[in-house]
Amino acid sequence: EVHLVESGGGLVQPGGSLRLSCAASGFTFSDYWMTWVRQAPGKGLEWVANIHKDGSIEEYAYSVKGRFTISRDNSRNSLYLQMNSLRVEDAAVYYCVANGGWYKLAYWGQGTLVTVSS
Amino acid sequence: QSALTQPPSASGSPGQSVTISCTGTSSDVGRYNYVSWYQQHPGKAPKLIIYYVSERPSGVPDRFSGSKSGNTASLTVSGLQAEDEADYYCISYADGTQVALGGGTKVTVL
């Protein structure tokens, strides 16, 4: 059974940093691009970032480019999102997603909540 | 990222069909057969129900079907059931921004 388990969310002040982690199991992690998608409370889905199967390509939404960094460790079946210079508008549930290609977002974690507030 | 247009709400009685539209442009929905649909129940993560316009993942009932005409993709839920009440989102590969997302449609089973 596929599992994606995010961790690392919490309350942070504007300008602060957080590192999200995602532990994957039940599928061949290195066969998938991985994606972070976020959802602000009561709002729709927003794509945040992608990373290639081997970590060689990173893609970012304009809203987070230069502030967020996506990375992965295939030896640990883990995905990460380093979030710096956080803004109030970054507050959301962040989902770790296995991307089966061309945004076939096949497997989703349960999400981790990031709150940005002073 | 670009935005796809979905109706904010749709409804139907049990057993009826409901169709949700997802309108983009010739740079996303109209150009690529890479439209996917997701179902999200309150407090839960989204779930893939249609990919590549009309393909269903294993385990998704055949009551869910997808199609595309021009710049508009559609999701049809036939034989509506109470558990189909949820939010539905479309996503498409897109030129430039690489991804376009719909704002979501709340489906109510009357």
Interface residues (C-beta under 8 A of the other chain):
Chain A: V37 G44 L45 E46 W47 N50 E59 A61 Y62 Y95 G100 W102 Y103 K104 L105 A106 W108 G109 Q110 G111
Chain B: Q1 Y32 Y34 S36 Y38 K44 A45 P46 K47 L48 Y51 Y52 P57 Y89 I91 S92 Y93 Q98 V99 L101 G102 G103 G104
